[in-house]
Amino acid sequence: MEEQIHPDKPAASQKDFEASVLFKRYAGNSEIADLALFLACDDSKYITGTTQVIDGGMIVG
């Protein structure tokens, strides 16, 4: 992704992205998987018709 935005400076692209996120970092694979596992278990059986956003606070930041 960074190389597509800044082919000559992918590290600068990563730094810019991280600065735009409230948590100041990329999500880890396990953080994405945790939501998928939660939605697949009985603890989420009453959740319907929602959109779950995993963006580290990018929307509110």
mmCIF file of the N, C-alpha and C atoms, coordinates in Angstrom:
data_MODEL
# 
_entry.id   MODEL 
# 
loop_
_atom_site.group_PDB 
_atom_site.id 
_atom_site.type_symbol 
_atom_site.label_atom_id 
_atom_site.label_alt_id 
_atom_site.label_comp_id 
_atom_site.label_asym_id 
_atom_site.label_entity_id 
_atom_site.label_seq_id 
_atom_site.pdbx_PDB_ins_code 
_atom_site.Cartn_x 
_atom_site.Cartn_y 
_atom_site.Cartn_z 
_atom_site.occupancy 
_atom_site.B_iso_or_equiv 
_atom_site.pdbx_formal_charge 
_atom_site.auth_seq_id 
_atom_site.auth_comp_id 
_atom_site.auth_asym_id 
_atom_site.auth_atom_id 
_atom_site.pdbx_PDB_model_num 
ATOM 1   N N  . MET A 1 1  ? 0.826   -1.182  0.000  1.00 0.00 ? 1  MET A N  1 
ATOM 2   C CA . MET A 1 1  ? 0.000   0.000   0.000  1.00 0.00 ? 1  MET A CA 1 
ATOM 3   C C  . MET A 1 1  ? 0.876   1.253   0.000  1.00 0.00 ? 1  MET A C  1 
ATOM 4   N N  . GLU A 1 2  ? 1.881   1.266   0.859  1.00 0.00 ? 2  GLU A N  1 
ATOM 5   C CA . GLU A 1 2  ? 2.742   2.454   0.936  1.00 0.00 ? 2  GLU A CA 1 
ATOM 6   C C  . GLU A 1 2  ? 3.472   2.715   -0.375 1.00 0.00 ? 2  GLU A C  1 
ATOM 7   N N  . GLU A 1 3  ? 3.894   1.640   -1.045 1.00 0.00 ? 3  GLU A N  1 
ATOM 8   C CA . GLU A 1 3  ? 4.625   1.796   -2.298 1.00 0.00 ? 3  GLU A CA 1 
ATOM 9   C C  . GLU A 1 3  ? 3.740   2.336   -3.415 1.00 0.00 ? 3  GLU A C  1 
ATOM 10  N N  . GLN A 1 4  ? 2.433   2.079   -3.334 1.00 0.00 ? 4  GLN A N  1 
ATOM 11  C CA . GLN A 1 4  ? 1.518   2.619   -4.338 1.00 0.00 ? 4  GLN A CA 1 
ATOM 12  C C  . GLN A 1 4  ? 1.291   4.112   -4.119 1.00 0.00 ? 4  GLN A C  1 
ATOM 13  N N  . ILE A 1 5  ? 1.307   4.541   -2.879 1.00 0.00 ? 5  ILE A N  1 
ATOM 14  C CA . ILE A 1 5  ? 1.082   5.957   -2.569 1.00 0.00 ? 5  ILE A CA 1 
ATOM 15  C C  . ILE A 1 5  ? 2.339   6.780   -2.846 1.00 0.00 ? 5  ILE A C  1 
ATOM 16  N N  . HIS A 1 6  ? 3.478   6.312   -2.337 1.00 0.00 ? 6  HIS A N  1 
ATOM 17  C CA . HIS A 1 6  ? 4.768   6.976   -2.532 1.00 0.00 ? 6  HIS A CA 1 
ATOM 18  C C  . HIS A 1 6  ? 5.789   5.938   -2.986 1.00 0.00 ? 6  HIS A C  1 
ATOM 19  N N  . PRO A 1 7  ? 5.852   5.655   -4.286 1.00 0.00 ? 7  PRO A N  1 
ATOM 20  C CA . PRO A 1 7  ? 6.769   4.611   -4.767 1.00 0.00 ? 7  PRO A CA 1 
ATOM 21  C C  . PRO A 1 7  ? 8.229   4.823   -4.348 1.00 0.00 ? 7  PRO A C  1 
ATOM 22  N N  . ASP A 1 8  ? 8.660   6.081   -4.264 1.00 0.00 ? 8  ASP A N  1 
ATOM 23  C CA . ASP A 1 8  ? 10.053  6.364   -3.914 1.00 0.00 ? 8  ASP A CA 1 
ATOM 24  C C  . ASP A 1 8  ? 10.292  6.449   -2.411 1.00 0.00 ? 8  ASP A C  1 
ATOM 25  N N  . LYS A 1 9  ? 9.222   6.651   -1.637 1.00 0.00 ? 9  LYS A N  1 
ATOM 26  C CA . LYS A 1 9  ? 9.375   6.833   -0.190 1.00 0.00 ? 9  LYS A CA 1 
ATOM 27  C C  . LYS A 1 9  ? 8.268   6.105   0.574  1.00 0.00 ? 9  LYS A C  1 
ATOM 28  N N  . PRO A 1 10 ? 8.232   4.773   0.537  1.00 0.00 ? 10 PRO A N  1 
ATOM 29  C CA . PRO A 1 10 ? 7.169   4.049   1.234  1.00 0.00 ? 10 PRO A CA 1 
ATOM 30  C C  . PRO A 1 10 ? 7.180   4.274   2.751  1.00 0.00 ? 10 PRO A C  1 
ATOM 31  N N  . ALA A 1 11 ? 8.342   4.484   3.335  1.00 0.00 ? 11 ALA A N  1 
ATOM 32  C CA . ALA A 1 11 ? 8.410   4.728   4.782  1.00 0.00 ? 11 ALA A CA 1 
ATOM 33  C C  . ALA A 1 11 ? 7.718   6.039   5.150  1.00 0.00 ? 11 ALA A C  1 
ATOM 34  N N  . ALA A 1 12 ? 7.830   7.046   4.293  1.00 0.00 ? 12 ALA A N  1 
ATOM 35  C CA . ALA A 1 12 ? 7.148   8.322   4.536  1.00 0.00 ? 12 ALA A CA 1 
ATOM 36  C C  . ALA A 1 12 ? 5.640   8.142   4.468  1.00 0.00 ? 12 ALA A C  1 
ATOM 37  N N  . SER A 1 13 ? 5.185   7.309   3.543  1.00 0.00 ? 13 SER A N  1 
ATOM 38  C CA . SER A 1 13 ? 3.759   7.028   3.432  1.00 0.00 ? 13 SER A CA 1 
ATOM 39  C C  . SER A 1 13 ? 3.242   6.346   4.690  1.00 0.00 ? 13 SER A C  1 
ATOM 40  N N  . GLN A 1 14 ? 4.001   5.383   5.209  1.00 0.00 ? 14 GLN A N  1 
ATOM 41  C CA . GLN A 1 14 ? 3.604   4.699   6.443  1.00 0.00 ? 14 GLN A CA 1 
ATOM 42  C C  . GLN A 1 14 ? 3.537   5.685   7.606  1.00 0.00 ? 14 GLN A C  1 
ATOM 43  N N  . LYS A 1 15 ? 4.501   6.556   7.701  1.00 0.00 ? 15 LYS A N  1 
ATOM 44  C CA . LYS A 1 15 ? 4.524   7.554   8.773  1.00 0.00 ? 15 LYS A CA 1 
ATOM 45  C C  . LYS A 1 15 ? 3.313   8.486   8.676  1.00 0.00 ? 15 LYS A C  1 
ATOM 46  N N  . ASP A 1 16 ? 2.970   8.911   7.464  1.00 0.00 ? 16 ASP A N  1 
ATOM 47  C CA . ASP A 1 16 ? 1.804   9.780   7.256  1.00 0.00 ? 16 ASP A CA 1 
ATOM 48  C C  . ASP A 1 16 ? 0.517   9.070   7.674  1.00 0.00 ? 16 ASP A C  1 
ATOM 49  N N  . PHE A 1 17 ? 0.396   7.800   7.282  1.00 0.00 ? 17 PHE A N  1 
ATOM 50  C CA . PHE A 1 17 ? -0.797  7.045   7.649  1.00 0.00 ? 17 PHE A CA 1 
ATOM 51  C C  . PHE A 1 17 ? -0.903  6.898   9.160  1.00 0.00 ? 17 PHE A C  1 
ATOM 52  N N  . GLU A 1 18 ? 0.173   6.505   9.798  1.00 0.00 ? 18 GLU A N  1 
ATOM 53  C CA . GLU A 1 18 ? 0.146   6.313   11.247 1.00 0.00 ? 18 GLU A CA 1 
ATOM 54  C C  . GLU A 1 18 ? -0.187  7.610   11.971 1.00 0.00 ? 18 GLU A C  1 
ATOM 55  N N  . ALA A 1 19 ? 0.262   8.734   11.443 1.00 0.00 ? 19 ALA A N  1 
ATOM 56  C CA . ALA A 1 19 ? -0.052  10.031  12.049 1.00 0.00 ? 19 ALA A CA 1 
ATOM 57  C C  . ALA A 1 19 ? -1.540  10.355  11.953 1.00 0.00 ? 19 ALA A C  1 
ATOM 58  N N  . SER A 1 20 ? -2.228  9.794   10.952 1.00 0.00 ? 20 SER A N  1 
ATOM 59  C CA . SER A 1 20 ? -3.648  10.088  10.765 1.00 0.00 ? 20 SER A CA 1 
ATOM 60  C C  . SER A 1 20 ? -4.560  9.191   11.601 1.00 0.00 ? 20 SER A C  1 
ATOM 61  N N  . VAL A 1 21 ? -3.988  8.188   12.267 1.00 0.00 ? 21 VAL A N  1 
ATOM 62  C CA . VAL A 1 21 ? -4.765  7.237   13.056 1.00 0.00 ? 21 VAL A CA 1 
ATOM 63  C C  . VAL A 1 21 ? -4.640  7.588   14.530 1.00 0.00 ? 21 VAL A C  1 
ATOM 64  N N  . LEU A 1 22 ? -5.757  7.584   15.245 1.00 0.00 ? 22 LEU A N  1 
ATOM 65  C CA . LEU A 1 22 ? -5.767  7.929   16.662 1.00 0.00 ? 22 LEU A CA 1 
ATOM 66  C C  . LEU A 1 22 ? -4.784  7.086   17.470 1.00 0.00 ? 22 LEU A C  1 
ATOM 67  N N  . PHE A 1 23 ? -4.691  5.786   17.168 1.00 0.00 ? 23 PHE A N  1 
ATOM 68  C CA . PHE A 1 23 ? -3.791  4.889   17.903 1.00 0.00 ? 23 PHE A CA 1 
ATOM 69  C C  . PHE A 1 23 ? -2.354  4.963   17.412 1.00 0.00 ? 23 PHE A C  1 
ATOM 70  N N  . LYS A 1 24 ? -2.111  5.705   16.336 1.00 0.00 ? 24 LYS A N  1 
ATOM 71  C CA . LYS A 1 24 ? -0.771  5.954   15.788 1.00 0.00 ? 24 LYS A CA 1 
ATOM 72  C C  . LYS A 1 24 ? -0.024  4.699   15.358 1.00 0.00 ? 24 LYS A C  1 
ATOM 73  N N  . ARG A 1 25 ? -0.776  3.701   14.854 1.00 0.00 ? 25 ARG A N  1 
ATOM 74  C CA . ARG A 1 25 ? -0.141  2.469   14.381 1.00 0.00 ? 25 ARG A CA 1 
ATOM 75  C C  . ARG A 1 25 ? -1.111  1.706   13.503 1.00 0.00 ? 25 ARG A C  1 
ATOM 76  N N  . TYR A 1 26 ? -0.579  0.758   12.768 1.00 0.00 ? 26 TYR A N  1 
ATOM 77  C CA . TYR A 1 26 ? -1.405  -0.158  11.995 1.00 0.00 ? 26 TYR A CA 1 
ATOM 78  C C  . TYR A 1 26 ? -2.051  -1.167  12.938 1.00 0.00 ? 26 TYR A C  1 
ATOM 79  N N  . ALA A 1 27 ? -3.165  -1.723  12.536 1.00 0.00 ? 27 ALA A N  1 
ATOM 80  C CA . ALA A 1 27 ? -3.796  -2.808  13.301 1.00 0.00 ? 27 ALA A CA 1 
ATOM 81  C C  . ALA A 1 27 ? -2.973  -4.076  13.134 1.00 0.00 ? 27 ALA A C  1 
ATOM 82  N N  . GLY A 1 28 ? -2.952  -4.869  14.179 1.00 0.00 ? 28 GLY A N  1 
ATOM 83  C CA . GLY A 1 28 ? -2.320  -6.181  14.086 1.00 0.00 ? 28 GLY A CA 1 
ATOM 84  C C  . GLY A 1 28 ? -3.313  -7.195  13.539 1.00 0.00 ? 28 GLY A C  1 
ATOM 85  N N  . ASN A 1 29 ? -2.802  -8.239  12.937 1.00 0.00 ? 29 ASN A N  1 
ATOM 86  C CA . ASN A 1 29 ? -3.674  -9.288  12.398 1.00 0.00 ? 29 ASN A CA 1 
ATOM 87  C C  . ASN A 1 29 ? -4.606  -9.844  13.464 1.00 0.00 ? 29 ASN A C  1 
ATOM 88  N N  . SER A 1 30 ? -4.107  -10.009 14.668 1.00 0.00 ? 30 SER A N  1 
ATOM 89  C CA . SER A 1 30 ? -4.927  -10.576 15.738 1.00 0.00 ? 30 SER A CA 1 
ATOM 90  C C  . SER A 1 30 ? -6.076  -9.644  16.122 1.00 0.00 ? 30 SER A C  1 
ATOM 91  N N  . GLU A 1 31 ? -5.897  -8.342  15.959 1.00 0.00 ? 31 GLU A N  1 
ATOM 92  C CA . GLU A 1 31 ? -6.971  -7.405  16.285 1.00 0.00 ? 31 GLU A CA 1 
ATOM 93  C C  . GLU A 1 31 ? -8.134  -7.539  15.301 1.00 0.00 ? 31 GLU A C  1 
ATOM 94  N N  . ILE A 1 32 ? -7.834  -7.800  14.054 1.00 0.00 ? 32 ILE A N  1 
ATOM 95  C CA . ILE A 1 32 ? -8.879  -8.037  13.059 1.00 0.00 ? 32 ILE A CA 1 
ATOM 96  C C  . ILE A 1 32 ? -9.534  -9.396  13.323 1.00 0.00 ? 32 ILE A C  1 
ATOM 97  N N  . ALA A 1 33 ? -8.708  -10.394 13.582 1.00 0.00 ? 33 ALA A N  1 
ATOM 98  C CA . ALA A 1 33 ? -9.217  -11.741 13.844 1.00 0.00 ? 33 ALA A CA 1 
ATOM 99  C C  . ALA A 1 33 ? -10.085 -11.778 15.094 1.00 0.00 ? 33 ALA A C  1 
ATOM 100 N N  . ASP A 1 34 ? -9.756  -10.992 16.110 1.00 0.00 ? 34 ASP A N  1 
ATOM 101 C CA . ASP A 1 34 ? -10.551 -10.974 17.348 1.00 0.00 ? 34 ASP A CA 1 
ATOM 102 C C  . ASP A 1 34 ? -12.000 -10.592 17.077 1.00 0.00 ? 34 ASP A C  1 
ATOM 103 N N  . LEU A 1 35 ? -12.226 -9.618  16.209 1.00 0.00 ? 35 LEU A N  1 
ATOM 104 C CA . LEU A 1 35 ? -13.603 -9.239  15.886 1.00 0.00 ? 35 LEU A CA 1 
ATOM 105 C C  . LEU A 1 35 ? -14.307 -10.359 15.139 1.00 0.00 ? 35 LEU A C  1 
ATOM 106 N N  . ALA A 1 36 ? -13.613 -10.961 14.190 1.00 0.00 ? 36 ALA A N  1 
ATOM 107 C CA . ALA A 1 36 ? -14.220 -12.063 13.437 1.00 0.00 ? 36 ALA A CA 1 
ATOM 108 C C  . ALA A 1 36 ? -14.593 -13.214 14.373 1.00 0.00 ? 36 ALA A C  1 
ATOM 109 N N  . LEU A 1 37 ? -13.715 -13.541 15.300 1.00 0.00 ? 37 LEU A N  1 
ATOM 110 C CA . LEU A 1 37 ? -13.998 -14.618 16.253 1.00 0.00 ? 37 LEU A CA 1 
ATOM 111 C C  . LEU A 1 37 ? -15.155 -14.256 17.175 1.00 0.00 ? 37 LEU A C  1 
ATOM 112 N N  . PHE A 1 38 ? -15.188 -13.011 17.622 1.00 0.00 ? 38 PHE A N  1 
ATOM 113 C CA . PHE A 1 38 ? -16.300 -12.572 18.474 1.00 0.00 ? 38 PHE A CA 1 
ATOM 114 C C  . PHE A 1 38 ? -17.630 -12.693 17.740 1.00 0.00 ? 38 PHE A C  1 
ATOM 115 N N  . LEU A 1 39 ? -17.660 -12.235 16.486 1.00 0.00 ? 39 LEU A N  1 
ATOM 116 C CA . LEU A 1 39 ? -18.905 -12.301 15.723 1.00 0.00 ? 39 LEU A CA 1 
ATOM 117 C C  . LEU A 1 39 ? -19.323 -13.732 15.412 1.00 0.00 ? 39 LEU A C  1 
ATOM 118 N N  . ALA A 1 40 ? -18.375 -14.644 15.414 1.00 0.00 ? 40 ALA A N  1 
ATOM 119 C CA . ALA A 1 40 ? -18.678 -16.048 15.141 1.00 0.00 ? 40 ALA A CA 1 
ATOM 120 C C  . ALA A 1 40 ? -19.088 -16.826 16.394 1.00 0.00 ? 40 ALA A C  1 
ATOM 121 N N  . CYS A 1 41 ? -18.952 -16.214 17.576 1.00 0.00 ? 41 CYS A N  1 
ATOM 122 C CA . CYS A 1 41 ? -19.272 -16.948 18.802 1.00 0.00 ? 41 CYS A CA 1 
ATOM 123 C C  . CYS A 1 41 ? -20.652 -16.557 19.343 1.00 0.00 ? 41 CYS A C  1 
ATOM 124 N N  . ASP A 1 42 ? -21.125 -17.309 20.303 1.00 0.00 ? 42 ASP A N  1 
ATOM 125 C CA . ASP A 1 42 ? -22.449 -17.073 20.883 1.00 0.00 ? 42 ASP A CA 1 
ATOM 126 C C  . ASP A 1 42 ? -22.570 -15.738 21.615 1.00 0.00 ? 42 ASP A C  1 
ATOM 127 N N  . ASP A 1 43 ? -21.455 -15.150 22.037 1.00 0.00 ? 43 ASP A N  1 
ATOM 128 C CA . ASP A 1 43 ? -21.511 -13.858 22.735 1.00 0.00 ? 43 ASP A CA 1 
ATOM 129 C C  . ASP A 1 43 ? -22.080 -12.741 21.863 1.00 0.00 ? 43 ASP A C  1 
ATOM 130 N N  . SER A 1 44 ? -22.061 -12.941 20.558 1.00 0.00 ? 44 SER A N  1 
ATOM 131 C CA . SER A 1 44 ? -22.562 -11.902 19.650 1.00 0.00 ? 44 SER A CA 1 
ATOM 132 C C  . SER A 1 44 ? -23.908 -12.266 19.034 1.00 0.00 ? 44 SER A C  1 
ATOM 133 N N  . LYS A 1 45 ? -24.593 -13.232 19.598 1.00 0.00 ? 45 LYS A N  1 
ATOM 134 C CA . LYS A 1 45 ? -25.805 -13.754 18.954 1.00 0.00 ? 45 LYS A CA 1 
ATOM 135 C C  . LYS A 1 45 ? -26.938 -12.734 18.834 1.00 0.00 ? 45 LYS A C  1 
ATOM 136 N N  . TYR A 1 46 ? -26.914 -11.648 19.580 1.00 0.00 ? 46 TYR A N  1 
ATOM 137 C CA . TYR A 1 46 ? -27.981 -10.657 19.511 1.00 0.00 ? 46 TYR A CA 1 
ATOM 138 C C  . TYR A 1 46 ? -27.588 -9.442  18.666 1.00 0.00 ? 46 TYR A C  1 
ATOM 139 N N  . ILE A 1 47 ? -26.428 -9.484  18.053 1.00 0.00 ? 47 ILE A N  1 
ATOM 140 C CA . ILE A 1 47 ? -25.960 -8.392  17.198 1.00 0.00 ? 47 ILE A CA 1 
ATOM 141 C C  . ILE A 1 47 ? -26.459 -8.646  15.775 1.00 0.00 ? 47 ILE A C  1 
ATOM 142 N N  . THR A 1 48 ? -27.182 -7.669  15.233 1.00 0.00 ? 48 THR A N  1 
ATOM 143 C CA . THR A 1 48 ? -27.684 -7.787  13.860 1.00 0.00 ? 48 THR A CA 1 
ATOM 144 C C  . THR A 1 48 ? -27.561 -6.451  13.151 1.00 0.00 ? 48 THR A C  1 
ATOM 145 N N  . GLY A 1 49 ? -27.354 -6.505  11.861 1.00 0.00 ? 49 GLY A N  1 
ATOM 146 C CA . GLY A 1 49 ? -27.423 -5.326  11.009 1.00 0.00 ? 49 GLY A CA 1 
ATOM 147 C C  . GLY A 1 49 ? -26.493 -4.194  11.372 1.00 0.00 ? 49 GLY A C  1 
ATOM 148 N N  . THR A 1 50 ? -25.274 -4.487  11.771 1.00 0.00 ? 50 THR A N  1 
ATOM 149 C CA . THR A 1 50 ? -24.335 -3.420  12.101 1.00 0.00 ? 50 THR A CA 1 
ATOM 150 C C  . THR A 1 50 ? -23.111 -3.489  11.187 1.00 0.00 ? 50 THR A C  1 
ATOM 151 N N  . THR A 1 51 ? -22.430 -2.387  11.125 1.00 0.00 ? 51 THR A N  1 
ATOM 152 C CA . THR A 1 51 ? -21.151 -2.334  10.449 1.00 0.00 ? 51 THR A CA 1 
ATOM 153 C C  . THR A 1 51 ? -20.090 -2.117  11.516 1.00 0.00 ? 51 THR A C  1 
ATOM 154 N N  . GLN A 1 52 ? -19.127 -2.992  11.583 1.00 0.00 ? 52 GLN A N  1 
ATOM 155 C CA . GLN A 1 52 ? -18.059 -2.875  12.564 1.00 0.00 ? 52 GLN A CA 1 
ATOM 156 C C  . GLN A 1 52 ? -16.853 -2.252  11.883 1.00 0.00 ? 52 GLN A C  1 
ATOM 157 N N  . VAL A 1 53 ? -16.332 -1.186  12.452 1.00 0.00 ? 53 VAL A N  1 
ATOM 158 C CA . VAL A 1 53 ? -15.200 -0.489  11.870 1.00 0.00 ? 53 VAL A CA 1 
ATOM 159 C C  . VAL A 1 53 ? -13.969 -0.754  12.736 1.00 0.00 ? 53 VAL A C  1 
ATOM 160 N N  . ILE A 1 54 ? -12.940 -1.283  12.120 1.00 0.00 ? 54 ILE A N  1 
ATOM 161 C CA . ILE A 1 54 ? -11.682 -1.518  12.817 1.00 0.00 ? 54 ILE A CA 1 
ATOM 162 C C  . ILE A 1 54 ? -10.663 -0.603  12.152 1.00 0.00 ? 54 ILE A C  1 
ATOM 163 N N  . ASP A 1 55 ? -10.548 0.612   12.675 1.00 0.00 ? 55 ASP A N  1 
ATOM 164 C CA . ASP A 1 55 ? -9.680  1.593   12.023 1.00 0.00 ? 55 ASP A CA 1 
ATOM 165 C C  . ASP A 1 55 ? -8.793  2.346   13.010 1.00 0.00 ? 55 ASP A C  1 
ATOM 166 N N  . GLY A 1 56 ? -8.725  1.880   14.234 1.00 0.00 ? 56 GLY A N  1 
ATOM 167 C CA . GLY A 1 56 ? -7.824  2.505   15.201 1.00 0.00 ? 56 GLY A CA 1 
ATOM 168 C C  . GLY A 1 56 ? -8.186  3.934   15.538 1.00 0.00 ? 56 GLY A C  1 
ATOM 169 N N  . GLY A 1 57 ? -9.420  4.324   15.299 1.00 0.00 ? 57 GLY A N  1 
ATOM 170 C CA . GLY A 1 57 ? -9.864  5.676   15.600 1.00 0.00 ? 57 GLY A CA 1 
ATOM 171 C C  . GLY A 1 57 ? -9.673  6.648   14.439 1.00 0.00 ? 57 GLY A C  1 
ATOM 172 N N  . MET A 1 58 ? -9.419  6.141   13.249 1.00 0.00 ? 58 MET A N  1 
ATOM 173 C CA . MET A 1 58 ? -9.195  7.030   12.105 1.00 0.00 ? 58 MET A CA 1 
ATOM 174 C C  . MET A 1 58 ? -10.419 7.910   11.829 1.00 0.00 ? 58 MET A C  1 
ATOM 175 N N  . ILE A 1 59 ? -11.609 7.351   11.986 1.00 0.00 ? 59 ILE A N  1 
ATOM 176 C CA . ILE A 1 59 ? -12.817 8.117   11.712 1.00 0.00 ? 59 ILE A CA 1 
ATOM 177 C C  . ILE A 1 59 ? -12.986 9.277   12.697 1.00 0.00 ? 59 ILE A C  1 
ATOM 178 N N  . VAL A 1 60 ? -12.690 9.029   13.960 1.00 0.00 ? 60 VAL A N  1 
ATOM 179 C CA . VAL A 1 60 ? -12.887 10.070  14.967 1.00 0.00 ? 60 VAL A CA 1 
ATOM 180 C C  . VAL A 1 60 ? -11.680 10.986  15.116 1.00 0.00 ? 60 VAL A C  1 
ATOM 181 N N  . GLY A 1 61 ? -10.528 10.538  14.615 1.00 0.00 ? 61 GLY A N  1 
ATOM 182 C CA . GLY A 1 61 ? -9.283  11.311  14.760 1.00 0.00 ? 61 GLY A CA 1 
ATOM 183 C C  . GLY A 1 61 ? -9.237  12.426  13.818 1.00 0.00 ? 61 GLY A C  1 
# 
